[in-house]
C-alpha cells in the first residue's frame, strides 16, 4: 500500500447518548497505540482526531486538516449483551474503501474484537507488525469488562486537558483498579494523572509525587513488557527530580517501543531541566519525527535552539510551531496550551501585537492557571515587560508548579536573570 499515514477517528455510537462518547474515544486510543507497532505507518494522535464530529466536515476535509492519506472509521454498538463492531479504512483523496469488516460477538469480548480487527486490517493491506505481543490491545490489560469500561472512561477525561478532567480520569482509573488490581495499563495512566497534575496544577506537596512513584512502579512490575509502563514511571521520577532514574525509564520504554512519542518528549524535558541542552534538542527532534503534527515539540525546541545559539534553526522551528499551533486551534479554539506556547515564538519572529493578543487570550481562559502564567511571563520577558513577566512568574509559583531547572535554562527568560526579583524567585525554588 502506498499510503503510509492514518488517522483513527473516535468510533461512532449509534445510540447518540453522551454516555457512549467515552467508549468510541477510548477504543480509538487503544487502536492508535497498537498501530504504532506497524512498520512505516504514521498515526495521527487522538488529541487531533478526536476534535471531529462523526458527520462533519467530511472525510476529505478531515484527512486534509490532519495531513493523513487514510482514515479508519468505525461504528460500535453494545446492546443486550451483544457487540457489533464495524470498521473501514478509506482513502478520501480517491474516495476508495481500502478495507472493511464487521465483528459480532459477546459484549465482554470487546478487546478480542479490537485485536481481530487490527490483525485483519494489517493482513489485508500487507503491512508488517514489529512485535505481535505489543500489537495486542490486551498487553498489560484486563479481562474484567467493567474494569475495562472504567479505564476507557478515564481515557476520555485524560485527553481533555484541564485540572478537573485529570481528577475525573484519576477517579475512573482508580475504579478500574478496584475491579482488577492487576490492570497494568490503568496503573500506568493513574501514574501519569498524578504526575501531570503535579506538573501543571498543584506541586505544593509530595502527595502526587509519592502516588505517581508508587503507581508507576506497580505498572512496571505487572507489565514490564508494556512500554507505556516505563514511560509513566519515568515521568514520576521526573517530578521527583530523580533525573537519572527518569532517563533510565525512558530508555527502557524506547528499547521496547522505538516509536513512542511520549518517551522521547518526556526524556527531552528531563534533559532540559538538567541543562543538558544538546541532548534535549536531539530528543525533541526525535519526538517530532514520530508526531510531526504536534505543535508542542517545535515550540519547545525553539527555546533549546536559542539557548544553544542556533538562531537560524530557532527561527525556522518557531515558524513551523506557530503554523502547527494555528492548525490545531482551528480544531479547538480554546486550547490554552496551543495559544500560550506559540506566543514566545511570535515574539521571536517580530509578531509583537499578535503575541500580546494571544497572551491576553490565554489569561482570559484561566487567569489562575500556573502554566498559562508561566508561558505568558516568557512572552512578556521577551517583549521588554519585566515587571509583568515577574508578576506572572510569582503567581505561577504560588501553585508550586515551577521548576528551578526550567527557569534557569529557558532562553525566553534570560533577560530577567540579573533582576533581584528573579534571583529571589530562583533561590526560593531551589530551596523548595
N, C-alpha and C positions, 0 to 999 in steps of 0.2 A: 504494500500500500504506500502511495507517495505521500499521503497526508500524515504528518507526524506531530500534530498539536491538537489538543482536545479540551473542551470544557464540559464538565458534568453539571447539568442543571439540577436543582433540587427536584426530587421526584414529585409528581402531581398527586394530590389526594382528591379523589372524585367526590368525597363527602363534602368538601369545601367548608369544613369547620376549622376554626383556629387551632383546635387541639391536634389536628393532623399535620400542621406545618412542620412541627419539630421532627416528625418521622421522615418526611421527604428530605429535609436538610441534613439530618443525621446520617441517613443512608448514603447520601451524596458524599459526605466527608469520608465515610468508610471506603467508598469506591475510589475516591481521589487518592487516598493513601495507598490503596492496593495498586493502582495504576502507575504509581511512582516506580514500581518494580518492572515495568515493561520497557524494554530497550528502545531507545530512540524516540520516545514519546514524551513531549512536553505537555504537562497537565496544568491548566489554569487553577489557581487556588479557589476554594469555596467562597472566601471573602469577596471575590469578584463575581462569581456566577450566581451567588445567592441573591443578588440585588434584583434579578429579573423576574417579574411575574411570569406565570406559565404561558399566558396568552399574548404577551407583548414584550418587545416590539417586533417579534418575528425572528425566526432562526437566522436569516441572513444578516439582519441588523445586530443581533446578539453576537454572532461569530465575528463580525467586523469590529465591534467595540471591544471584544475580549482578545482580538488578534489571534484567533484559532481557525483551523480549517475544518474541524469536525465538532459536532455536538452529540453528547449522549443524553437522550431524553428518556424518561421513564414514567410509568404510571404504577401506583401501588394502592391496592385495596385490601383491607383486612375486615372481614365481616363473618360473623357466626363461626369463628374458629378457623376460617379458611383464608389463605393468602393467594392473591393474584398479582404477579409482578410482570409487567410488560416493559421491554426496553428496545430502543432502536438507536442506531448510530447513523447520523445524517451528515452529508456534505452540503451545506447551504449554498455554496457558490454554484454547484451544478444541480442542486435540487434532488440529488440521488440519495436513496437509503442504502447504506453500505452493508448493514446487518440489522436483523431484528429477531426477537424471540419472546416467548411467553412462558412463564413458570407458575405452575399451580401446585400448591402444597398446603400442609397444615400451618396455621399462623405461627406457632412457636418455632418453625424452621426457617425463619427469615434469613439468618446468616447462611444457611445451606443454599438458599435460593440465590443470594448475592454471589456466593462463590461459584455456583453453577453458571450464572450469567456472565461473570468475568472470564471464566475458562472458555466458554463457548465463543464469546466475542473475540478473545485473543486468538483462538484456533481458527476461526472463520477468516480473520484478517491476516493470518500467517505472521503474527507478531511473536516475539520471544520474551519469555519471563526470566528475569535474572535469578530469582530464588522462589521456588514453588511454595515453600513453607511461609515465607514472608508475604507472598502474594495473597494468601488467605486472610479474609477479614476475621477469622476465628483465632489467629495467633494472639495469645495474651487476652483472649476474650472470655465469655461466659456461656454456659448452656442454659442459664436461667432466663427465660424470655422476659420476665418482669424486670430483672436487673438490667437486661439489655435495653429495654424501653426507657428506663430511668437514665441510662447512660446517653442514649440518643437525645433525650430531652435536655440533658446537660450540655451536649454539644451545641444545640440550638441557641442556648443562652451564651455559651462560651464565645461564640463568634460575633456577638453583638457588643462591641467594645464600650462598656460602661461599668461603673462600680457595682450598681445594683444587679447587672446581668452576671458579673463574675460571682457575686454572692449566691445568686439563684442557681448558677451552674454548679457551684460548690455543693449546695444542698442536694441537687439531683445526683451528683457523683457519690455523695455520702449515702444516699438512699440506695443506689445500686450496690454499694459495698456492704450494706446491711443485709442485702439479699444474697450476696455472694462475695465473701471476703477474699476469694482467690482471683478476682477480676482485675488483672494487671492493667488493662487499658484504663479502667476507671481510677485506679491508684495513680497512674501517670498524669491523667488530666487533673485530678484533685491537687497533685503537687504543683502543676502549672498554675492552677487557680490561686493557690496561696502565694506562689512566687510573684505572679503578675499583680495581685492585689497589693502586696508589699511594695513592689517597684513603683507602681503608678498611683496608689491611693492612700496607703497607710503604713509607713515604715517606722512608726513611733516606738513599737515594741518588738519583742522577739517571737511573739505568738505565731506569726505567719512563717517566719524562718524555721522554727522548730517543726511546725507541721509539714512544711514543704520538704524538709530533710527527711522526716520520718516516712512520709507517703512516697517520696521519690525512691527511697531505699527499698520500700516494700514492692514497688513496681518492678525494680530490677531483680530483686530476689525471686519474685514469682515468674517473671518472663525475661530472663537475661538475653534471649534471642530477639526481643522486640526493640527495635532501635529507638522508638519514642520513649521507652522507659529510661534509657540513658540520657536522652535529651532533657527530660523532665528533671532527672536527678542533677544534671549539670546546671540547670537554671537555679535549682535550690542551693547548690554550692555557690553559685554566683552571688545571690543575695546575701549569703553568709560570709562573703568576701574570702572564701577559700578558693582562690583562683586556680591553684594547681589541681585541686580535685575537680573543679568545674571543667578545666581544659581536658583532663583525662576522660571525663564522662562524655564530652563532645567528640573526642577522638574515637571512643568506643562506639558511639552512635554512628559515626561516619564509616567506621570499619564494617558495621553491619549493613548500613544503607548509605553508599557514597553519593546518593542523590537527594538527601534530605535537607531541604532549605533551612529549616529551623535550627539544625545543628550548626551549620556554617554561620548563620546570622547571629545566634547567641554566643558562639565562640568568638566571633568578631567583636561583639560588645564587651566580652570578658577581656580580650586583649587591649581594647581601647581604654578600659578603666585602669589597666596596669601601665598605660603609657607605651605599650608595645605597638606603635602605630603602623609600622611596616607590615607586621603580621595581621593586624586588624584590616588593613587595606586589602591584603591578599584574600582574606576570608570573606569580606564583604563582596569582593569581585567574584568569588566562587559562588556565593549565595545568589548573586544577580544572574549567574549562568542558568540556575535552575528555576528561578522565578523572575524572568526579565520584565514582567509586567508589574512587579512590586515597587511601589513608589518609595517605600521607606529606605531601602538599601542604597540607592544612589544619593538620596538626600543626606543620609548619614555619612556615606563615603566621601561626599564633597568636603565635609569638615576634616576628615582624615587627610585627604589630599592637600588641603590648605596647610594643615599643621606640618606636613612633610615638605612644604614648599613646592608642590607640584601644581602650580597655579593653572596652567592650561587644562590639565585633566580635571581640576576642580570646576573650571568654567563649563566644560563640556558635560560633566556629570550633573552640575546644577541645572543646566538646560533640560537634560533628559529627565531628571527627577521632577521638575516642575511640570513637564508635559504629562508624565505618568500620574502625578497628583491631580492635575486638571481632568484627565480622563477618568480617574477614579471618582472624582467629585461629580461628574456627570451622572454617575450611578447612585451616589449617596452624598447629597449636597451638604449634609450636616455632620460629616465625619471630621471632627475637630482635629484629629491627628494629621490627616492629609493637609489640612489648612495650615496648622502651625509649623509643621516640618518644612513646608515649602517656603515659608516667609524668609528664613535665613538665606536660602538660595536666591530669592528675588532681590534681596539687598545686595548680594554679591554681583548680580547682573545689572544693578542700577535701576531696578524696578521699585523705587522707594515708595511711591504713592500706593501701588498695589500691595506692597508688603505691609504697610501700615494699615490699610483697609482690611487685609486678611487677618492681621494680628487682632484688631478690634473685633472682627467677626468671631474669631476663636474664643476670645474672652467673653463675648456675649453668650456663647453656647454654654459655658460653665465658668464663671469668674473665679471659682474657688479650686478648680482642678489644678493640682500641682504640676502636672506635665504641660498643661497649657501655659501656666505662668512661667515655667522654666523656658520653654521654647519661645514665648513672646519676649522674655528677657533677652534671649540671644538676638532677636530681631532689633530690639531697642539698643542693645550694646553696639551692634554694627551700624545703626543709624545715627550714632552720636548722642544717644539719650541715656547716659549712665545712671542717673537717678531713677528714672522709670525702670531701667533694667534691674537695678538692685532692689527696688520695691517689689518687683515680681519674684526675684530670687528669694527674698526673705519670706514672702508669702508662701512660696513653694516649700521652703524649709520647714514651715510650721507643720506640715504633714509628715515630716521625716523622710520624704521621698526624694532626697537629693544625695548624690554620691560625690564625695570629695575628689575621687579619681576622675569622674566625668567632668566636673567643673574645671579641674586643673588642666585637662587635656583638650577641652572643647575650644577650637580656634575662634569660634564666634564670640567668646568671652575674653579673649586676650586683652582687649582694650581696657578691661576692668581690673586687671591683675595688680596694678600698683595703687589702687584706691583703698583707703583704710577700711571702708565698709566691706569690700570684697575680701580683704585679708582676714578680717574678723569672722566673716561667714565661713571661709575656708577652714580656719582654725577650729571653729566650733564643730564643723562636720568631721574633721579628723579626730576630734576628741570623742565623738559620739560612738 
